[in-house]
């Protein structure tokens, strides 16, 4: 079992606090960081906004049972890491507008820049129940496939990125895409002509120009 560095534990705690600070998690939610091909580091089993510097994260084996004290839905992280070697970070979140749309089986379409990262739109896990067994978690990961996010009906979302920082930023992007989807529908805007084209998506969904770094700095820096 690998021993995570202090910097890796700090990163997981920092990511959790950022998610909580921006209302993307509350009492529920967790995040993780891949350590190597066979292990990942997951946040403490407590509200992420209440995680203290002395709270230890847990190392989880991708091909083993969950350790004692690790939340049951961390199975989702394990199944995603198992299937997708390119993923370096996973976030299980409860974004408010994503939750609202998800209850109606709606996931946001790429109507603006942040939505382009999830084109053509995130898949929907059409089951409001908590995932508490390996079979359910495996099925969700299979349905998610290579997507950056999957929306869970009335139960939040999961995002996956090349790094934990990316997964956190994608969680914020997903919530903003849901905000635009919700407001566009509320305003009665017709769908025709307001969805980004494949060419527009291909050009817009980029990390160049320090886009990731700037959003990570915004999310992790307490506002004055």
Secondary structure by P-SEA (a helix, b strand, c coil): cccccaaaaaaaaaaaaaaaaacccccccbbbbbccccbbbbccccccccccccbbbbbbbccccccccccccaaaaaaaaaaccccccccccccaaaaaaaaaccccccccccccccccbbbbcccccccccaaaaaaaaaaacccccccccccccccccccaaaaaaaaaaaaaaaaaaaaaaaaccccccccccaaaaaaccccccaaaaaaaaaaacccc
